[in-house]
Amino acid sequence: MTAKKPSKPWRVTVTGPDVQAPSAFTSEAKVYAFLRTTLGGDSPATSAKVEQWEGGRWWHFETVTADEIRTAQAANRTTEQ
């Protein structure tokens, strides 16, 4: 028996000092918009584990760190100027 696909097949668990908060999303684009906001700037969050539902179970898609997001945001600001 295969488990039913969830309506939000993307899951993100954000971690940081004294926090571990899961959120669910309908698309990969929404996941990364959330990560840019949650891990960017002065956020106390340090990383996020991204999972995708496929083949009847949750699969680890990638782990993103706040440093990676902040570096990308800084590079984008430099390019835009």
C-alpha positions in Angstrom: 0.0 0.0 0.0 1.4 3.4 -1.0 0.9 6.4 1.2 -1.2 9.2 -0.2 0.7 12.2 -1.6 0.3 15.2 0.7 -1.3 18.4 -0.6 1.9 20.2 0.2 4.7 17.9 -1.0 7.6 20.1 0.2 8.6 20.4 3.8 11.1 22.7 5.5 12.4 22.4 9.0 14.2 25.6 10.1 16.6 25.3 13.0 18.5 27.8 15.2 19.0 28.7 18.8 16.2 27.1 20.8 14.0 26.6 17.7 13.1 23.8 15.3 10.0 24.8 13.2 8.5 22.8 10.4 6.5 24.3 7.5 4.9 22.8 4.4 4.7 24.2 0.9 3.1 23.4 -2.5 6.1 24.2 -4.7 9.9 24.4 -4.7 9.7 28.1 -5.7 7.7 28.8 -2.5 10.2 26.9 -0.4 13.1 29.0 -1.7 11.2 32.3 -1.3 10.6 31.2 2.3 14.2 30.3 2.9 15.5 33.7 1.5 13.2 35.4 4.1 13.8 33.0 7.0 17.5 32.6 6.7 18.5 36.0 5.3 19.2 39.3 7.0 19.3 39.3 10.8 17.4 36.1 11.3 18.6 34.0 14.3 17.9 30.8 12.3 21.0 29.0 11.2 19.9 26.3 8.7 17.0 24.6 7.1 16.4 21.0 6.0 14.4 20.7 2.8 12.4 17.5 2.1 10.3 16.5 -0.8 7.5 13.9 -0.9 8.2 11.4 -3.7 7.7 7.7 -4.2 5.5 7.4 -1.1 7.9 8.9 1.4 9.8 12.0 2.4 13.2 12.4 0.9 16.0 14.8 2.0 16.3 17.3 -0.8 19.0 19.5 0.6 20.2 21.4 3.7 20.6 25.2 3.3 22.5 27.3 5.8 22.0 31.0 6.7 25.5 31.8 5.5 24.7 30.4 2.0 21.6 32.6 1.7 23.3 35.7 3.1 26.2 35.2 0.7 23.8 34.9 -2.3 21.9 37.9 -1.2 25.1 40.0 -0.9 26.2 38.9 -4.3 22.8 39.9 -5.8 23.0 43.3 -4.2 26.5 43.8 -5.7 25.3 42.8 -9.1 22.2 45.1 -9.0 24.3 48.2 -8.2 
